[in-house]
Amino acid sequence: MSEITGYHAHVYFDADTQDLAQHICEEAARLFPVQMGRMHARPVGPHPRWSCQLGFAADAFDQVIPWLMFNRQGLTIFTHAETGDHLADHRDHALWMGELLDLDLSIFDKA
């Protein structure tokens, strides 16, 4: 098994839910040792919707994930491990809260 060095939770939103997503992300960063990324008002990387990344250490998982489960207010959240294998992390080492979406994993293809 690969070593998990941390996690990324991607909170998905659209124009109608952007304020809600920002509030949830800011609250998570206030309550926990979470690094809040930018609010991307367009799809970025493999993500099919607008999103904000929450980065946190492996030892914060048991605090952050339950909080997100109960406070996501209907937003979809994609969470993946950070092991250094980006394809496997996004494809095989992931959790979904809400709607399951198709990621564009082709960006991880090896040349």
N, C-alpha and C positions, 0 to 999 in steps of 0.2 A: 504494500500500500504506500502511496506517495505521502509525503509530509504536507499537511495543510498549514500554510503560513498565515492565512487569513481568509476573509470572505468579502464578496461584493454583493450587495443587494441593490437591484435596479428597480426603482419605483417608476412605473409607467403612468403617463398622463396625457391629456390632450388640452386643447385651448379651454375647454369647459372645466377641467379639473386641475389646472396648473396651480392655482392658489392653494387648493387642498393638498396637493402633492408637496408643495413647498413647505406648508405648515407641518406635515408629517415628517418630512426630512429634517427640518430645523429642530423639531421636538426630539427626534431620535438623537440628533447630534448634541442637544442640550442635556439629555438624560443619561447618555451612555458614551463610552469612549469610541465614538463614531466620527469618521472624517466624511463630511458632506461634500460631494462634488458639485459641479455646475448644473443648473437646470437647463437641459438641452431641449429647445423648442423645435427639434427636428430629429429624425432617426440618426443615431451615431453608432458606428461600428456594426456589430451584428444585431443591434436592437431595432425591432420593426416599428417602434413608436417613440415618441418623445420620452425622455427619462432623466432621472437624477440618480447618481450612484452614491451609495453609502458604503464606505469601506471600514472594516473592523477586524480586529485580531481574532484568532481562533478561540481564545478563552472568553470572548464576549458573546459568542454564539448563543449560549443558554439564556442570556439576558435580552439580546436584541431581537432574535427571531420570535419568541413568544410575544414580545411587545408589538412587533410588526403584524403578527397574526391578528391580534385583537384591536389594532388601531389603524388598519389599512383603509377602512371606510369604503370598501368596494373596489379600491384600486388594485391592479395586478402588480405583483412584485415577483421578480425573478432573482433568485439568489444562487450563487455558485461559489465553490471553493476556489482558493488560489493555491495551486500546486506547482505552477510553472509550465504546465501543459495546457495551453489556452483552449485548444480544441476539446480535449477531454473534460476540462473544467466546465465549459459551456454546454457540452453535450451529455456527459456522463455523470458529472458531480454537481448536479443542480437540483434546486427545489423551486416549485411554482406555488404561489398563493394567488388564486383567482384564475383567470383565463389562461390556458396554455397557448402560447404564440409560437410561430415559426421564426427562429433566428436565422440570420444569414451567416451560416458557418463557413461559407466559401472564403471568407477573409482569413481563415486560419489554415487554408490549404498550403501545404509545403511544396515549394518549387523544386 
